Amino acid sequence: MDTPDVGIPERLARRMSMAEQHEYLRTKLTRRRALTAAGAFAGGGLLAGCASGPKSPAHTSVPRAASATGQAHGSAVTPFGRHLAFGADPKTQMRISWQVPLAVRKPYVRVGLTPWGLSRRIEAEVRDLHTPGLAGQRFALDQYYLHAALDNLRPGTTYYYGVGHEGFDPASRERHSTVGSFRTAPARPEKFVFTAFGDQGVTPDALANDKVLLGRHPAFHLHAGDICYADSVGTGAKSDVYEPAAWDLFLKQTESVAKSVPWMVTTGNHDMEAWYSPNGYGGQSARWSLPDNGFDPRRAPGAYSFTYGNVGVVALDANDVSYEIPANRGYTDGRQTAWLDRRLGELRGSVDFVVVFFHHCAYSTSTHASDGGVRDAWLPLFAKHQVDLVINGHNHVYERTDAVKDGRVGRPVPVGASTDPTRDGIVYVTAGGAGKSLYRFPDGVKDSHEGRTTRHEPVETFHWTRSGHRQPDTVEWSRVRYTGYSFLSVEAETGATPRLKVSALAQDGRRIDHFEVRRGA
């Protein structure tokens, strides 16, 4: 396979935005293709297999290679990496996505109310990605992602489904083991559990976390960015250090949960991939089908919202406002923040609780600490609309604040306590211990969590400023800290006294934190 050297010199990459990197790579690849074609023509022949340049993912009904000669028969191509996501209305809409290792013909989903009654057949859309090779780093790679939109479903109903294509029928007896299931949101609010974390990657610890998470039987899962780490650098300044095959491994790893639990993602700094689009999100748009009710779903797939039961959930792309990692800062020209203001206002009058999740931390004391860009852009809106819970990743630890109001402790929230956002302020949770190598807290700062509570003392940390500098802070809001793999589990209760019962669970299932959110308590 061809491996053209199309990297960005580091001295340039440090000064380039994601859009500038994309244009640099596209131009260089186009020039290289022209020179290669000219040389081949002059030599009296054509070179086969020359890499094409990066492009936005093709949203077509048939992939490029589907008509290629010598294609493997469909019966020899097994789908993998099934992952679900809600549409804009979780009561009636589900999106089923999966991957195939080779191009296939006529992909589809079969759906029914029993495992043996998959009578409804829905054509799938193919979104293919081509990643060019890099000399000494990787081979060129074509990947095929398939998506089917299920609409007009019944609320509160379990559906069974199978994914297939010409030559591979999930309804056949020999393929019956590939059938999965999901359940739509109930028509009226009832008690349910959802889970959340960030920064997973492909590791044994990630897989172990998934197994414990699945035991919570969540209605959905929130992944607060840094999904698989195909981009191992994550600064937006060296996007040429990238291995797309990591996505194949990640989707295989995650399938045990995501084939039945809607896996709702947003974008982290490691999810900006300049190969595919100017803002780095062409790859995400190819791999995931997410609610299209954000301010601009084509440009910002990680910004959207949905309502499940009595909880409204809002996903945000913090790369847009980050002071720490500015490669995509300001790419929405303020439109995401304006949409957030409108959407929080709409949700506040229609649900009991509003939960917001995104990648960069508003409040954390660990390695990346707190992002002043997030604070400046969004915290005034969280306070204005009395958001009930904010979930972040980015720092590979578990850390939970007291209720924070006007940048200070509005009310202490020790392990097991209750808090009221209308009076006390907002609790912020960093849940970045999903599987990647763990971080630490500042020197001398000890873990403090359920079963191992230490004396509550101020912590010396910092936050990122607009100029990209670290501003030292002495903070008192760091209430719970755990240096270990973990995830968040939230039980939403309805009734006369609605509440969010928030717990953090370690990789071995131990509870390391819990508290309650009650409005007007």
C-alpha positions as CSV (number, residue, x, y, z in Angstrom):
1,M,0.0,0.0,0.0
2,D,1.1,3.5,-0.6
3,T,2.4,5.6,2.3
4,P,3.1,9.1,1.1
5,D,4.8,11.4,3.6
6,V,2.1,14.1,4.1
7,G,2.7,15.1,7.7
8,I,2.6,18.7,9.0
9,P,6.0,20.0,10.2
10,E,5.7,20.5,13.9
11,R,6.8,24.2,13.8
12,L,3.8,24.9,11.5
13,A,1.3,22.7,13.2
14,R,1.7,24.5,16.5
15,R,0.4,27.7,14.8
16,M,-2.4,26.2,12.8
17,S,-6.1,25.8,13.5
18,M,-7.9,22.6,12.6
19,A,-9.2,24.2,9.4
20,E,-5.7,25.3,8.4
21,Q,-4.3,21.9,9.1
22,H,-7.0,20.3,6.9
23,E,-6.3,22.7,4.1
24,Y,-2.6,22.1,4.3
25,L,-3.0,18.3,4.2
26,R,-5.6,18.5,1.4
27,T,-3.4,20.8,-0.7
28,K,-0.2,18.7,-0.2
29,L,-2.0,15.5,-1.0
30,T,-3.5,17.0,-4.2
31,R,-0.1,18.2,-5.3
32,R,1.4,14.8,-4.6
33,R,-1.3,13.0,-6.6
34,A,-0.7,15.4,-9.6
35,L,3.0,14.8,-9.5
36,T,2.6,11.0,-9.2
37,A,0.1,10.9,-12.1
38,A,2.4,13.0,-14.3
39,G,5.4,10.8,-13.5
40,A,3.3,7.7,-14.3
41,F,2.1,9.1,-17.5
42,A,5.6,10.1,-18.6
43,G,6.8,6.6,-17.8
44,G,4.1,5.2,-20.1
45,G,1.9,3.7,-17.4
46,L,-0.5,4.3,-14.5
47,L,0.3,3.6,-10.8
48,A,-2.4,1.6,-9.1
49,G,-3.5,2.2,-5.6
50,C,-2.4,5.9,-5.3
51,A,-3.9,7.5,-2.2
52,S,-6.7,9.9,-2.6
53,G,-6.8,13.0,-0.5
54,P,-8.9,13.5,2.6
55,K,-12.5,14.5,2.2
56,S,-15.7,14.8,4.0
57,P,-17.3,11.4,4.6
58,A,-19.4,10.3,1.7
59,H,-23.0,9.9,2.7
60,T,-24.1,7.5,-0.1
61,S,-26.3,4.5,-0.5
62,V,-23.5,2.4,-2.0
63,P,-19.8,2.8,-1.0
64,R,-17.1,3.6,-3.5
65,A,-15.7,0.1,-3.6
66,A,-19.0,-1.7,-3.8
67,S,-18.7,-2.3,-7.6
68,A,-15.0,-3.3,-7.5
69,T,-14.1,-6.5,-9.2
70,G,-12.9,-9.3,-6.9
71,Q,-15.1,-8.2,-4.0
72,A,-15.6,-10.8,-1.3
73,H,-19.0,-12.4,-1.3
74,G,-21.4,-10.9,1.3
75,S,-21.6,-14.1,3.2
76,A,-17.9,-13.8,4.1
77,V,-18.2,-10.3,5.5
78,T,-19.4,-10.1,9.1
79,P,-20.7,-6.8,10.6
80,F,-19.2,-5.6,13.9
81,G,-19.1,-2.6,16.2
82,R,-22.9,-2.2,16.6
83,H,-23.7,1.0,18.5
84,L,-27.0,2.6,19.2
85,A,-28.0,6.3,19.6
86,F,-31.2,8.1,20.2
87,G,-32.8,10.3,17.6
88,A,-34.1,13.7,18.7
89,D,-37.1,11.9,20.4
90,P,-35.9,8.8,22.4
91,K,-39.6,7.6,22.7
92,T,-40.0,7.1,19.0
93,Q,-36.5,7.2,17.4
94,M,-33.4,5.0,17.4
95,R,-30.3,5.1,15.3
96,I,-28.5,1.8,14.6
97,S,-24.9,2.0,13.4
98,W,-22.3,-0.6,12.7
99,Q,-19.2,-1.3,10.6
100,V,-18.0,-3.8,8.0
101,P,-14.4,-4.6,7.1
102,L,-15.1,-4.6,3.3
103,A,-17.6,-2.9,1.0
104,V,-20.9,-4.7,0.9
105,R,-24.0,-4.4,-1.3
106,K,-27.5,-3.4,-0.1
107,P,-26.9,-3.1,3.7
108,Y,-30.0,-3.0,5.9
109,V,-31.5,-3.5,9.3
110,R,-34.2,-6.0,10.2
111,V,-36.5,-5.0,13.1
112,G,-39.3,-6.7,15.0
113,L,-41.0,-7.2,18.3
114,T,-39.6,-10.7,18.8
115,P,-36.1,-12.2,18.0
116,W,-37.7,-14.5,15.4
117,G,-40.1,-11.9,13.9
118,L,-37.7,-9.4,12.3
119,S,-40.3,-8.4,9.7
120,R,-39.5,-4.8,9.1
121,R,-36.6,-4.1,6.8
122,I,-34.9,-0.7,6.6
123,E,-32.2,0.3,4.1
124,A,-28.9,1.5,5.6
125,E,-26.8,4.4,4.6
126,V,-23.0,3.9,4.0
127,R,-20.5,6.5,5.1
128,D,-17.1,5.6,4.0
129,L,-13.8,7.1,5.1
130,H,-10.4,7.0,3.4
131,T,-7.3,7.8,5.4
132,P,-4.1,8.1,3.4
133,G,-0.9,6.4,4.5
134,L,2.0,8.0,6.2
135,A,5.6,6.8,5.6
136,G,6.9,4.9,8.6
137,Q,3.6,5.4,10.6
138,R,0.6,3.7,9.0
139,F,-0.8,2.2,5.8
140,A,-3.7,3.8,3.9
141,L,-7.1,2.5,5.2
142,D,-10.7,2.5,4.0
143,Q,-13.4,2.1,6.5
144,Y,-17.1,1.5,6.0
145,Y,-19.7,2.7,8.5
146,L,-23.4,1.9,8.1
147,H,-26.4,3.7,9.6
148,A,-30.1,3.0,9.8
149,A,-32.7,5.5,11.1
150,L,-35.7,3.9,12.9
151,D,-38.6,6.3,13.3
152,N,-42.3,6.0,14.4
153,L,-41.4,3.5,17.1
154,R,-43.7,2.7,20.1
155,P,-42.7,4.3,23.4
156,G,-41.6,2.0,26.2
157,T,-41.2,-0.9,23.9
158,T,-38.5,-3.6,23.4
159,Y,-37.4,-4.1,19.8
160,Y,-35.1,-6.7,18.4
161,Y,-32.9,-6.0,15.4
162,G,-30.3,-7.6,13.2
163,V,-27.9,-5.9,10.8
164,G,-27.1,-7.4,7.4
165,H,-26.4,-6.9,3.7
166,E,-26.6,-8.9,0.5
167,G,-25.4,-12.4,1.4
168,F,-25.7,-11.9,5.1
169,D,-29.2,-12.2,6.5
170,P,-29.5,-11.7,10.3
171,A,-32.9,-13.4,10.2
172,S,-31.4,-16.7,9.0
173,R,-30.9,-19.5,11.4
174,E,-27.1,-19.5,11.2
175,R,-27.0,-15.7,11.9
176,H,-29.6,-15.7,14.7
177,S,-26.9,-15.1,17.3
178,T,-26.2,-11.7,15.9
179,V,-29.7,-10.4,16.8
180,G,-29.7,-7.5,19.4
181,S,-32.3,-5.5,21.2
182,F,-33.1,-2.1,22.6
183,R,-35.9,-0.4,24.5
184,T,-37.4,3.0,23.6
185,A,-38.0,5.7,26.3
186,P,-41.3,5.4,28.2
187,A,-44.3,7.5,27.2
188,R,-44.5,9.0,30.7
189,P,-41.6,9.6,33.2
190,E,-40.6,6.7,35.4
191,K,-37.5,5.7,37.4
192,F,-34.4,4.9,35.3
193,V,-30.6,4.8,35.5
194,F,-28.1,6.4,33.1
195,T,-24.3,6.1,33.2
196,A,-21.5,8.4,32.2
197,F,-17.7,8.7,31.8
198,G,-15.0,10.2,29.5
199,D,-11.6,9.3,28.2
200,Q,-11.9,5.6,27.5
201,G,-9.7,4.3,24.7
202,V,-9.0,0.7,24.0
203,T,-7.5,-1.0,27.1
204,P,-8.2,-3.9,29.5
205,D,-9.4,-1.4,32.1
206,A,-11.8,0.1,29.6
207,L,-13.3,-3.3,29.0
208,A,-13.5,-4.0,32.7
209,N,-15.3,-0.7,33.3
210,D,-17.8,-1.6,30.5
211,K,-18.7,-4.9,32.2
212,V,-19.5,-3.2,35.5
213,L,-21.4,-0.5,33.7
214,L,-23.6,-2.9,31.9
215,G,-24.6,-4.4,35.2
216,R,-26.3,-1.1,36.1
217,H,-28.8,-1.7,33.2
218,P,-28.6,1.9,32.1
219,A,-31.3,3.4,29.8
220,F,-28.4,5.2,28.0
221,H,-24.8,6.1,28.4
222,L,-23.0,9.5,28.1
223,H,-19.4,9.5,26.8
224,A,-17.9,12.9,27.5
225,G,-15.3,13.0,24.8
226,D,-11.9,11.5,24.0
227,I,-13.5,8.4,22.7
228,C,-10.9,6.0,21.2
229,Y,-7.7,8.0,21.0
230,A,-7.0,7.3,17.3
231,D,-5.4,10.7,17.5
232,S,-2.9,10.0,20.3
233,V,-1.7,13.6,20.8
234,G,-4.9,15.5,21.2
235,T,-3.6,19.1,21.0
236,G,-5.0,19.8,17.5
237,A,-1.4,20.7,16.6
238,K,-0.1,17.3,15.4
239,S,-3.1,15.7,13.8
240,D,-0.8,13.8,11.5
241,V,-0.1,11.4,14.4
242,Y,-3.2,9.4,13.8
243,E,-4.1,5.7,13.6
244,P,-7.6,5.2,12.2
245,A,-7.6,1.4,12.9
246,A,-8.0,2.3,16.6
247,W,-11.6,3.0,15.8
248,D,-12.1,-0.6,14.6
249,L,-10.8,-1.9,18.0
250,F,-12.8,0.6,20.0
251,L,-16.1,-0.3,18.3
252,K,-15.5,-4.0,18.8
253,Q,-14.7,-3.4,22.5
254,T,-17.7,-1.2,23.1
255,E,-20.2,-3.4,21.2
256,S,-21.0,-5.5,24.3
257,V,-22.7,-2.4,25.8
258,A,-23.5,-0.2,22.9
259,K,-25.5,-2.8,20.9
260,S,-28.3,-2.5,23.5
261,V,-27.6,0.8,25.3
262,P,-27.6,4.0,23.4
263,W,-24.0,5.3,23.5
264,M,-24.3,9.1,23.4
265,V,-21.0,10.8,22.6
266,T,-19.6,14.3,22.4
267,T,-16.3,15.6,21.2
268,G,-13.0,15.8,23.1
269,N,-9.6,17.2,22.1
270,H,-8.5,13.7,21.0
271,D,-11.6,13.6,18.7
272,M,-10.4,16.4,16.4
273,E,-9.2,14.6,13.2
274,A,-8.0,17.0,10.5
275,W,-7.9,14.4,7.8
276,Y,-11.6,14.5,7.1
277,S,-13.0,18.0,7.4
278,P,-11.9,21.5,8.2
279,N,-13.2,21.4,11.7
280,G,-11.9,17.9,12.3
281,Y,-15.3,16.3,12.8
282,G,-15.8,14.5,9.5
283,G,-14.7,11.3,11.0
284,Q,-17.1,11.6,13.9
285,S,-20.0,12.3,11.5
286,A,-19.1,9.2,9.5
287,R,-19.0,6.9,12.6
288,W,-21.9,8.2,14.7
289,S,-25.6,9.0,14.1
290,L,-26.6,11.5,16.8
291,P,-29.7,13.7,17.4
292,D,-29.7,16.3,14.7
293,N,-31.4,19.0,16.8
294,G,-28.3,20.9,17.7
295,F,-27.6,24.4,16.3
296,D,-25.7,23.0,13.3
297,P,-25.5,19.2,13.2
298,R,-23.4,19.0,10.0
299,R,-20.7,21.2,11.5
300,A,-20.9,20.3,15.1
301,P,-22.2,16.7,15.6
302,G,-21.2,16.8,19.3
303,A,-23.8,19.5,20.2
304,Y,-27.3,18.2,20.6
305,S,-30.0,17.4,23.2
306,F,-32.7,14.9,24.1
307,T,-35.2,14.3,26.8
308,Y,-35.6,10.9,28.6
309,G,-38.3,10.7,31.2
310,N,-38.0,13.7,33.6
311,V,-34.4,14.5,32.6
312,G,-33.2,16.8,29.8
313,V,-29.7,16.1,28.5
314,V,-27.5,18.6,26.6
315,A,-24.2,17.6,24.9
316,L,-21.7,20.4,24.1
317,D,-18.5,20.6,22.1
318,A,-16.0,22.3,24.5
319,N,-13.3,22.5,21.8
320,D,-15.3,25.5,20.6
321,V,-14.5,27.5,23.8
322,S,-11.4,25.9,25.3
323,Y,-8.5,28.2,26.4
324,E,-6.2,25.3,27.0
325,I,-6.4,23.7,23.5
326,P,-7.4,26.5,21.0
327,A,-7.2,24.6,17.7
328,N,-11.0,24.8,17.3
329,R,-11.7,27.7,19.5
330,G,-14.4,30.0,18.1
331,Y,-15.2,27.8,15.1
332,T,-19.0,28.2,15.7
333,D,-18.7,32.0,16.0
334,G,-20.7,31.9,19.2
335,R,-23.7,30.0,17.7
336,Q,-23.3,27.0,20.0
337,T,-23.4,29.2,23.1
338,A,-26.5,31.1,21.8
339,W,-28.2,27.7,21.0
340,L,-27.3,26.5,24.5
341,D,-29.0,29.5,26.1
342,R,-32.2,28.9,24.1
343,R,-32.2,25.1,24.7
344,L,-31.7,25.4,28.4
345,G,-34.6,27.8,28.6
346,E,-36.8,25.4,26.7
347,L,-35.8,22.4,28.9
348,R,-36.1,24.2,32.2
349,G,-39.9,24.5,31.9
350,S,-40.5,21.0,30.7
351,V,-38.4,18.6,32.8
352,D,-37.5,18.1,36.5
353,F,-33.7,18.0,35.9
354,V,-31.3,19.3,33.3
355,V,-27.9,17.5,32.9
356,V,-25.1,18.9,30.7
357,F,-22.1,17.0,29.6
358,F,-19.0,18.0,27.7
359,H,-15.2,17.2,27.7
360,H,-13.0,20.0,29.2
361,C,-13.4,20.5,32.9
362,A,-15.2,23.5,34.4
363,Y,-13.8,22.6,37.8
364,S,-11.0,20.1,38.4
365,T,-7.6,20.1,40.2
366,S,-6.0,17.2,38.3
367,T,-3.5,17.4,35.4
368,H,-5.4,19.6,32.9
369,A,-7.1,21.4,35.8
370,S,-10.0,23.8,34.9
371,D,-10.6,25.5,31.5
372,G,-11.3,29.2,31.9
373,G,-12.9,29.2,28.4
374,V,-15.6,26.9,29.5
375,R,-16.2,29.0,32.6
376,D,-16.4,32.3,30.7
377,A,-18.7,31.0,28.0
378,W,-21.1,28.7,29.7
379,L,-21.1,28.9,33.5
380,P,-23.3,32.1,33.5
381,L,-25.8,30.2,31.4
382,F,-25.7,27.2,33.7
383,A,-26.5,29.5,36.7
384,K,-29.1,31.4,34.8
385,H,-31.1,28.3,33.9
386,Q,-30.2,26.4,37.2
387,V,-28.6,23.4,35.6
388,D,-28.8,20.4,38.0
389,L,-25.6,18.5,37.2
390,V,-22.5,19.0,34.9
391,I,-20.4,16.0,33.8
392,N,-16.9,16.3,32.3
393,G,-14.0,14.1,31.3
394,H,-10.5,15.3,30.2
395,N,-8.8,14.6,33.5
396,H,-8.3,10.8,34.0
397,V,-9.6,10.7,37.6
398,Y,-12.8,11.0,39.5
399,E,-13.4,14.3,41.1
400,R,-16.5,15.9,42.4
401,T,-17.1,19.5,43.7
402,D,-19.3,20.9,46.4
403,A,-22.2,22.9,45.1
404,V,-20.5,25.8,43.3
405,K,-22.2,29.2,43.2
406,D,-20.5,32.3,41.7
407,G,-17.2,30.5,41.5
408,R,-17.2,29.6,45.2
409,V,-18.6,27.0,47.5
410,G,-22.3,27.7,47.7
411,R,-22.9,24.7,50.0
412,P,-20.6,21.8,51.1
413,V,-21.8,18.5,49.8
414,P,-20.0,15.7,51.6
415,V,-20.4,12.1,50.6
416,G,-24.1,11.1,51.1
417,A,-25.4,14.6,51.3
418,S,-28.3,16.3,49.4
419,T,-28.1,19.6,47.5
420,D,-30.6,21.9,45.9
421,P,-29.4,23.8,42.7
422,T,-32.0,26.5,43.2
423,R,-30.4,27.5,46.4
424,D,-26.9,26.0,46.7
425,G,-25.4,26.1,43.2
426,I,-24.3,23.4,40.8
427,V,-22.3,20.2,41.4
428,Y,-19.6,19.5,38.8
429,V,-18.3,15.9,38.3
430,T,-15.1,14.9,36.5
431,A,-15.6,11.3,35.4
432,G,-12.5,10.7,33.3
433,G,-11.4,7.4,34.6
434,A,-13.0,5.3,31.9
435,G,-9.9,3.3,30.7
436,K,-7.0,5.4,29.6
437,S,-3.8,5.8,31.8
438,L,-4.7,7.5,35.0
439,Y,-3.7,11.0,36.1
440,R,-2.8,12.3,39.6
441,F,-3.8,15.2,41.8
442,P,-1.4,17.9,42.8
443,D,1.5,17.0,45.0
444,G,0.4,16.4,48.6
445,V,-3.3,16.2,47.7
446,K,-4.7,12.9,48.8
447,D,-7.6,10.9,47.5
448,S,-10.8,11.4,49.6
449,H,-13.9,9.3,48.8
450,E,-16.4,7.0,50.4
451,G,-14.6,4.6,52.7
452,R,-11.5,6.8,52.8
453,T,-12.5,10.3,53.6
454,T,-9.6,12.6,54.5
455,R,-9.7,16.0,56.1
456,H,-11.1,18.7,53.8
457,E,-8.5,21.2,53.0
458,P,-7.8,23.8,50.2
459,V,-6.1,22.6,47.1
460,E,-3.4,24.5,45.1
461,T,-4.3,24.2,41.4
462,F,-4.8,26.5,38.4
463,H,-7.1,27.4,35.5
464,W,-6.3,28.1,31.9
465,T,-6.6,31.8,30.8
466,R,-7.5,33.2,27.4
467,S,-3.8,33.8,26.7
468,G,-3.1,30.1,27.2
469,H,-1.4,30.6,30.5
470,R,-2.0,28.8,33.8
471,Q,-3.5,31.1,36.5
472,P,-2.7,29.7,40.0
473,D,-5.8,29.0,42.2
474,T,-6.3,28.0,45.8
475,V,-9.7,26.3,45.9
476,E,-12.0,24.8,48.5
477,W,-14.6,23.2,46.2
478,S,-12.7,19.9,45.6
479,R,-14.8,17.6,47.8
480,V,-14.3,14.0,46.5
481,R,-11.2,12.6,44.7
482,Y,-10.4,9.1,43.5
483,T,-7.3,8.1,41.5
484,G,-8.7,5.0,39.8
485,Y,-10.9,3.7,37.0
486,S,-14.5,4.5,37.6
487,F,-17.7,5.7,36.1
488,L,-20.8,7.7,37.1
489,S,-24.2,6.1,37.7
490,V,-27.3,8.3,38.1
491,E,-30.8,7.1,39.1
492,A,-33.6,9.5,38.2
493,E,-36.7,9.3,40.4
494,T,-40.0,10.9,39.7
495,G,-43.1,11.4,41.9
496,A,-43.9,14.0,44.5
497,T,-40.2,14.5,45.3
498,P,-38.1,14.0,42.2
499,R,-34.4,13.5,42.7
500,L,-31.2,12.5,41.0
501,K,-29.4,9.9,43.1
502,V,-25.8,10.2,41.8
503,S,-23.2,7.5,42.5
504,A,-19.6,6.9,41.4
505,L,-18.5,3.2,41.1
506,A,-15.0,1.9,40.9
507,Q,-13.9,-0.6,38.3
508,D,-14.5,-3.4,40.9
509,G,-18.1,-2.2,41.6
510,R,-17.3,-0.5,44.9
511,R,-19.2,2.7,45.5
512,I,-16.7,5.6,46.0
513,D,-19.2,8.5,46.1
514,H,-22.9,9.3,46.3
515,F,-25.1,12.3,46.8
516,E,-28.6,13.5,45.8
517,V,-29.9,16.5,43.8
518,R,-33.3,17.7,44.8
519,R,-34.9,20.9,43.6
520,G,-36.7,23.0,46.2
521,A,-35.9,20.5,49.0
